[in-house]
Amino acid sequence: MNPRKTSLILALSVAVAACGGGSGSDAPPPSSGGTTPPQSGGIGRTGLAVGPISNFGSVVVNGVRYDTSAATFTVDDMPGTEADLAVGQVVIVKGSIDADGVNGTADEVIYDDALEGPISAIDIGAGTITVLGQTVIIDAGTSFDDDFLVGGIEGLQVNDVIEVSGFVTSDGSIIATRIELDDDNDEFERKGIVESLDTSALTFNLGSLVVDYSAAVLEDFPSGDIADGNLVEAEGTIDPNDAGRLFASKIEFEDPLGEFDTDDDVELEGLVTRFVSETDFDVNGIPVTTDGDTEFENGAAADIGLDVRIEVEGEFTAGGALLADEIDFRLDEDTTIEATVDAVEEAAGTLTVLGISITTDALTRFEDQSSLADDLPLNLSDINVGDYLEIEGVESPANSDRVVATRIEREDDPDEVALSGLVDAVAEPTLTVLGVTIETNAETEFEGADDQPLTATEFFATVAAGAVIEVTGVESSDAVIIADEIEVEDDD
C-alpha cells in the first residue's frame, strides 16, 4: 500500500496534544455488543495512525508494528530519534500498512506532550493530580517513567515537574497514558480554549489558569491576534508568588482540522469529546460521523457517548467530518494481577499467573521496571517462569479464568501477590476470583468500598458474585491465595 497523503498530520498532532492520546478511561464499557476482548491488528489500513506506543523493536501503535528504519522523528517540536520515545506516549505515525494489517512502514513519527508543569495537588483516593490548574487522571493504563522511585500515583510529590501524555476528556481533564519527570524544568506548557480574554490587561484563561501574554510571541493566528474560543498552546513560566498565573513567552494557535483533502484516510484513537448523536460527535476534537456501512467492534453505535474511548478509521468528507468505515471500542481494564509467572507459551502468545491464562496481542503494552531491564524492549519472549509481573487487563467473558492483557510490567519480586477483579463465587470463609481461591482467616483485614474497616461477618454479608474486590496476600499453592487484606472496590 502506498503512503497516504499528509495534509492532516498537523491537525492530528494538535488533536493529540490538545485533545488527547493513551490507554484506559473512566467511561463505562459498552452496554451492548461489548463482550469481546480487544483483538490485535488495529481496525484498518491507513497512512495516518494516532495512538499510544505499546512496544518497540520498530514502533507499535494501534496493533501495527511500523518499521522506522527510514523514518524521521519529531519530539516536542524538535528533531529527535526513536530513542527519545517511550511506551505509553501518544504519537502520530505517517506511513503505510502492509496487506497483513499488522506490519507497516513509518515515514514520520511525531510526539508532543499534552501538558508540562509542576504538580500543585495530589488526591490518591481519587487517583488524580493537578498540574497548571488541569486535572490529570491516573488509572490502570498510566505508564510511569523509571525516574520515579515508586511507580504510580504514590510515587508523585507536590512540586514535581512532570510531562503528561494522554487523552483529554469532555470536561477538560486528561486521562494520562504516560507521566515522566521533566528533565530541563525550564518552561511549562498548557493547551486549551481561550476564555475571558482581556485585551487591555493582555491576559486570558485556560480553565482556571490565567495566562499573561504581554511579552509573548504569537504564532499562526489567522487574524493576527488572540480571540476567545481559540485553541492554543501557551508556553512560559509560573509566577513564583501565584501558581495560577503563567507568564507566556509564546502562544501558538492550533487548528484541530487544518488543511486536508477529501480522500485523506485516518486511523484515530481517543475519547469522544463532543456527542450529539451516533452520527455527530468528536474524537479528540475531530468531527466524526457514521453511516449504514460503518462496522463496529466490541460495541455498537448505541454505545458511543461522551468520554468513551474508541478507535476510528475513515476518510474525510467534503463537509469536513471523518466518515467512519470502522469503529473499535477500547474496553476498560477490569482486572489487576501481581504475581510470579507459572508458565510461558510464546508461540500461543500466552502466559500463566496464579493459574490464570493471560493472552497477549499486538495491543498489549510491555514495560520493564525490574533490575533486569536494559535498553532493549520487553517482549513475551523475554519473560521467564518466576518473573514477577503486574498485569492489567480485561476478563474474557467466554472464559472466567482467562484475561486479555492490556499492559504487562515486569518488576522486582515483592513479598506478596495481589489480585483484583470480579468475584465468581462466595462460600465463607472463601471466595473465588478468576478461578483463584481466596482463603481468609482470623488475620485477614477487610475494608468496604468506603475504605472503612469491616468484620469478616460484615464483609461476607456485603460481597456476592459480581462484586469487585482487591486482594493482597501470599500464594500458598497454584490458584490459592491466603488473604492478608481484602477491599471491596467501587464497581464503577
C-alpha positions in Angstrom: 0.0 0.0 0.0 1.3 3.5 -0.9 1.8 6.0 1.9 -1.3 8.2 2.4 -1.5 11.9 2.0 -0.2 14.0 4.9 -2.4 17.1 4.9 -3.9 16.1 8.3 -0.6 15.5 10.1 -0.5 18.9 11.7 -4.2 18.8 12.6 -3.9 15.4 14.3 -0.7 16.4 16.2 -2.8 19.3 17.6 -5.6 17.0 18.4 -3.4 14.5 20.2 -1.6 17.2 22.2 -4.6 19.4 22.9 -7.4 16.8 23.0 -5.9 13.5 23.8 -3.6 10.5 23.4 -3.4 6.9 25.6 -4.9 3.9 27.3 -7.9 3.5 29.6 -10.7 5.8 30.5 -13.3 6.4 33.1 -16.0 5.8 30.6 -18.2 2.8 31.2 -17.7 -0.2 28.9 -20.1 -0.6 26.0 -23.6 -1.6 27.1 -24.3 -3.8 24.1 -22.1 -5.9 21.9 -19.1 -5.1 24.2 -18.3 -8.5 25.4 -15.5 -9.3 23.0 -12.0 -8.7 24.4 -9.6 -6.4 22.4 -8.2 -8.0 19.3 -4.9 -7.5 17.7 -4.1 -5.7 14.4 -6.0 -2.4 14.8 -9.1 -1.7 12.8 -7.8 -0.9 9.4 -5.0 0.1 7.0 -4.2 3.7 6.9 -1.3 6.1 6.3 -2.1 8.2 9.4 -2.3 6.5 12.7 -2.8 8.2 16.1 -2.5 6.3 19.4 -0.2 5.3 22.3 3.0 3.3 21.7 2.6 -0.2 23.1 6.1 -1.5 22.3 9.3 -1.0 20.3 11.6 -3.1 18.1 10.3 -0.6 15.5 7.3 1.3 16.9 4.0 -0.5 17.6 0.8 1.7 17.5 -2.8 0.6 17.4 -1.7 -3.0 17.0 0.5 -2.3 13.9 4.3 -2.7 14.1 5.9 0.1 11.9 9.4 -0.3 10.5 11.1 3.0 11.5 14.5 2.4 9.9 13.9 5.2 7.4 11.6 7.4 9.4 12.1 10.9 10.7 11.1 11.8 14.3 9.8 15.0 15.7 9.7 15.2 19.5 8.2 18.2 21.2 8.6 20.3 18.0 12.3 19.3 17.7 14.2 16.7 15.6 14.5 13.5 17.6 15.1 9.8 17.3 13.2 6.6 18.3 15.3 6.5 21.5 13.5 9.7 22.6 10.2 7.9 22.7 8.7 5.7 25.4 5.8 3.2 25.9 2.5 5.0 26.6 3.3 8.1 24.7 0.6 9.1 22.1 2.2 9.6 18.7 1.2 10.2 15.1 2.6 7.8 12.6 2.6 8.7 8.9 3.3 5.8 6.6 1.8 2.7 5.1 0.4 -0.7 6.4 1.1 -4.0 4.7 -1.6 -6.3 3.4 -1.3 -8.4 6.6 -2.7 -5.5 8.6 -0.2 -5.9 11.4 3.1 -4.6 9.8 3.8 -1.3 8.2 6.4 1.3 7.3 6.7 4.7 9.0 7.8 7.7 7.1 7.4 10.1 10.0 6.7 9.8 13.8 5.5 12.8 15.7 5.2 13.2 19.5 4.2 16.2 21.6 3.2 16.1 25.3 -0.2 17.2 26.3 0.8 19.1 29.5 4.0 20.1 31.2 4.3 21.7 34.6 4.6 21.3 38.4 2.1 19.3 40.4 0.1 21.5 42.7 -2.2 18.9 44.3 -2.4 15.1 44.7 -5.6 13.1 45.6 -4.5 9.5 46.0 -8.0 8.3 46.8 -9.5 9.9 43.7 -6.4 8.9 41.6 -5.9 12.5 40.4 -3.3 15.2 40.4 -3.5 18.9 39.4 -1.0 20.5 37.0 -1.3 24.1 35.9 -4.9 24.0 37.1 -5.7 21.0 34.9 -6.9 17.7 36.5 -4.9 14.6 35.4 -6.5 11.2 35.9 -4.2 8.3 36.7 -5.5 4.8 36.2 -4.5 1.3 35.2 -3.5 2.5 31.8 -0.9 5.1 33.0 2.7 4.3 32.5 5.4 5.9 34.6 9.0 6.9 33.8 11.5 4.8 35.8 13.0 8.0 37.2 10.3 7.8 39.8 11.4 5.9 42.9 7.9 4.4 43.2 5.7 3.8 40.2 2.1 5.0 40.4 0.4 8.0 42.0 2.1 7.1 45.3 5.5 8.0 43.7 4.5 11.6 42.9 5.1 14.6 45.1 3.7 18.1 45.1 6.1 20.4 43.1 7.4 17.6 40.9 7.6 19.0 37.4 6.2 16.4 35.0 5.3 15.8 31.4 2.0 14.2 30.6 0.8 12.3 27.6 -2.9 11.4 27.4 -6.4 11.8 26.2 -8.4 14.9 27.2 -12.0 14.2 28.4 -15.1 16.2 27.7 -14.7 18.2 30.9 -11.0 19.1 30.1 -9.3 16.6 32.4 -6.5 14.5 31.0 -6.5 10.7 31.3 -2.8 10.1 31.4 -1.2 7.3 29.3 2.3 8.2 30.5 3.9 10.5 33.1 7.5 11.5 33.1 9.7 13.7 35.2 10.7 16.8 33.3 14.5 16.9 32.8 15.1 20.6 31.9 12.4 22.2 34.1 12.7 25.5 32.2 9.3 26.4 30.7 5.9 24.9 31.1 3.1 24.2 28.6 -0.6 24.0 28.7 -3.2 23.7 25.9 -6.8 24.7 25.8 -9.5 27.1 24.7 -9.1 30.8 25.3 -11.6 32.2 27.7 -12.1 35.6 29.4 -9.8 37.4 27.0 -8.7 40.9 28.3 -7.0 42.8 25.6 -6.2 45.7 27.9 -4.5 43.6 30.6 -3.2 41.2 27.9 -4.5 38.1 29.8 -6.8 35.2 29.2 -7.8 32.0 30.9 -7.2 28.4 30.1 -9.5 26.8 32.6 -8.5 28.2 36.0 -5.0 29.2 34.7 -4.5 32.9 34.0 -2.2 33.4 31.1 -0.3 36.8 30.8 0.6 37.2 27.1 2.0 40.7 27.4 5.5 39.5 26.4 4.5 36.5 24.3 5.3 35.9 20.6 2.1 34.9 18.8 2.4 32.2 16.2 0.0 31.1 13.4 -3.0 33.2 14.4 -5.2 33.6 11.3 -6.4 37.0 12.3 -3.0 38.0 13.7 -4.4 38.2 17.3 -5.9 36.1 20.0 -9.7 35.7 20.3 -12.0 33.9 22.8 -12.6 30.4 21.6 -9.2 29.9 20.0 -7.5 26.6 20.7 -3.9 27.5 21.7 -0.8 26.2 23.3 0.7 28.6 25.9 4.4 28.2 26.9 6.0 30.1 29.7 6.9 30.3 33.4 4.9 30.4 36.5 4.6 33.4 38.7 6.6 32.4 41.9 4.0 34.2 44.0 1.0 32.9 42.2 1.0 29.3 40.8 -2.3 30.1 39.0 -0.6 32.6 36.6 1.5 31.7 33.6 3.8 34.4 32.0 3.8 33.3 28.4 6.8 33.5 26.1 4.9 32.0 23.2 1.3 31.5 22.3 0.6 29.2 19.3 -2.7 29.0 17.5 -3.7 25.4 16.9 -6.4 24.3 14.3 -7.8 20.8 15.1 -8.7 20.3 11.4 -6.1 22.2 9.4 -5.9 21.6 5.7 -7.0 18.2 4.2 -8.1 16.6 1.1 -11.5 14.8 0.9 -9.8 11.5 0.2 -7.5 11.5 3.2 -7.6 8.3 5.3 -7.0 8.5 9.1 -6.9 6.0 11.9 -7.6 7.9 15.1 -7.7 6.6 18.7 -9.1 8.8 21.5 -12.1 9.8 23.6 -15.4 11.1 22.4 -15.1 14.8 23.4 -18.4 16.0 22.0 -21.5 14.0 21.4 -24.8 14.9 19.8 -25.7 11.6 18.2 -24.1 8.5 16.8 -23.8 10.4 13.5 -22.5 13.6 15.0 -19.7 13.5 17.5 -16.0 14.4 18.0 -13.0 12.3 18.8 -10.0 14.3 20.1 -11.8 17.4 18.8 -12.1 15.9 15.3 -15.7 15.7 13.9 -16.8 12.1 13.2 -19.9 10.7 11.5 -21.2 7.2 10.8 -23.5 5.7 8.2 -25.2 2.4 7.4 -21.9 1.0 6.2 -19.9 1.7 9.4 -18.7 -1.5 11.1 -18.3 -1.8 14.9 -16.0 -4.0 17.0 -16.5 -4.6 20.8 -19.6 -2.4 20.8 -22.4 -0.9 18.7 -23.4 2.6 17.5 -25.6 3.0 20.6 -22.5 2.7 22.8 -21.0 5.9 21.5 -21.1 8.6 24.2 -19.0 11.2 26.0 -15.6 10.0 27.1 -16.0 6.6 25.6 -12.6 5.5 24.2 -12.7 4.4 20.6 -10.5 3.9 17.5 -11.9 5.3 14.3 -10.8 4.5 10.8 -12.2 6.5 7.9 -12.0 9.2 5.3 -12.8 12.9 5.4 -15.9 14.1 3.6 -16.2 17.4 1.7 -18.1 18.6 4.8 -15.0 18.2 7.0 -16.1 15.3 9.1 -14.3 11.9 9.4 -16.7 9.3 7.9 -16.0 6.2 9.9 -15.6 2.9 8.0 -14.9 1.1 11.3 -15.1 1.9 15.0 -13.4 -0.2 17.6 -14.4 0.3 21.2 -11.4 0.1 23.7 -12.7 -1.7 26.8 -11.6 -0.6 30.2 -9.3 -2.7 32.3 -11.3 -4.6 34.9 -8.5 -6.9 36.3 -5.2 -6.5 38.0 -2.8 -9.3 38.8 0.5 -9.1 40.6 2.4 -12.4 41.0 5.1 -14.6 39.6 4.9 -16.3 36.3 4.0 -20.0 36.3 4.4 -20.7 32.6 5.0 -19.0 29.2 3.8 -20.2 25.9 5.4 -17.8 23.4 4.1 -19.4 20.3 0.5 -19.1 21.6 1.1 -15.6 22.9 0.0 -16.6 26.4 1.4 -16.9 29.9 0.0 -18.3 33.2 0.0 -16.4 36.5 -1.9 -17.7 39.6 -3.3 -20.4 37.4 -4.9 -17.7 35.2 -4.3 -17.8 31.5 -3.1 -14.4 30.2 -3.5 -13.7 26.5 -1.3 -11.0 24.9 -1.8 -9.4 21.5 -0.5 -6.5 19.4 -2.2 -4.0 21.6 -0.6 -5.3 24.8 1.8 -2.7 26.3 5.1 -4.2 27.6 7.2 -2.4 30.2 10.2 -3.4 32.3 10.8 -1.8 35.7 12.8 -4.6 37.1 16.6 -4.8 37.8 16.7 -7.0 34.7 15.7 -4.0 32.5 18.1 -2.9 29.8 17.9 -0.8 26.7 16.0 -3.4 24.7 12.2 -3.5 24.5 10.5 -6.1 26.7 8.6 -8.8 24.8 6.8 -12.0 25.7 10.0 -13.9 24.7 11.9 -12.1 27.4 9.6 -13.2 30.2 10.6 -16.3 32.2 9.0 -18.5 34.8 9.5 -16.9 38.2 9.4 -13.3 36.9 7.2 -11.0 38.9 4.6 -9.2 36.8 2.0 -6.6 37.2 -0.8 -7.3 34.7 -3.7 -5.0 33.7 -6.3 -6.5 31.5 -9.9 -7.4 30.6 -11.6 -10.5 31.8 -12.7 -12.7 28.9 -16.5 -13.2 29.2 -16.2 -16.6 27.5 -13.5 -17.9 29.9 -13.8 -16.8 33.5 -10.2 -17.9 34.1 -8.7 -16.0 31.1 -7.6 -12.4 30.9 -6.6 -10.4 27.8 -3.7 -8.2 28.9 -3.6 -4.5 28.0 -0.4 -3.8 30.0 2.3 -6.1 31.4 5.0 -4.6 33.6 7.9 -6.7 34.9 9.0 -5.7 38.4 11.4 -7.0 41.1 9.7 -9.7 43.3 8.0 -8.3 46.4 6.8 -10.4 49.3 3.1 -10.7 48.3 0.8 -11.2 45.5 -2.2 -9.1 44.5 -5.4 -9.7 42.5 -8.4 -7.6 41.7 -11.4 -8.4 39.7 -15.0 -9.7 39.7 -16.0 -12.3 42.4 -17.0 -15.6 40.8 -18.5 -17.2 43.9 -18.6 -16.8 47.7 -18.6 -19.6 50.3 -17.5 -18.1 53.7 -14.6 -18.1 54.6 -13.5 -18.4 51.0 -14.3 -16.8 47.7 -13.2 -17.1 44.1 -11.9 -14.5 41.6 -10.9 -15.6 38.1 -10.8 -19.1 39.2 -8.4 -18.3 42.1 -9.5 -19.4 45.5 -9.1 -16.7 48.2 -8.9 -18.1 51.7 -9.5 -15.8 54.7 -8.6 -16.4 58.3 -8.5 -14.6 61.6 -5.6 -12.5 60.5 -7.3 -11.2 57.3 -8.3 -7.5 57.3 -11.4 -6.4 55.5 -12.4 -3.0 54.1 -15.6 -1.7 52.5 -15.8 0.4 49.3 -15.7 3.5 51.5 -12.3 2.3 52.9 -13.9 1.7 56.3 -12.9 -1.5 58.2 -15.3 -4.4 58.2 -15.6 -7.5 60.3 -15.5 -10.8 58.4 -19.2 -11.3 59.0 -19.9 -7.8 57.6 -17.7 -8.4 54.6 -19.3 -11.7 53.6 -22.8 -10.2 54.2 -21.8 -7.5 51.7 -20.0 -9.3 49.0 -21.7 -11.5 46.4 -20.8 -12.8 42.9 -20.2 -9.9 40.6 -18.7 -7.7 43.2 -15.3 -6.2 42.6 -12.6 -6.8 45.2 -8.9 -6.3 45.6 -6.9 -9.0 47.5 -3.3 -8.9 48.7 -1.7 -11.9 50.4 0.5 -14.9 49.9 0.2 -17.6 47.2 0.0 -20.9 49.1 -0.3 -23.1 46.0 -1.4 -22.9 42.5 -4.6 -20.8 42.2 -4.9 -20.3 46.0 -4.2 -17.1 47.9 -4.1 -16.7 51.7 -5.5 -13.2 52.1 -3.8 -10.6 54.3 -6.2 -7.9 53.2 -9.4 -7.7 51.1 -11.0 -4.5 50.0 -14.4 -4.0 48.3 -13.8 -1.8 45.2 -16.2 0.7 43.7 -17.6 -1.4 40.8 -17.7 1.7 38.5 
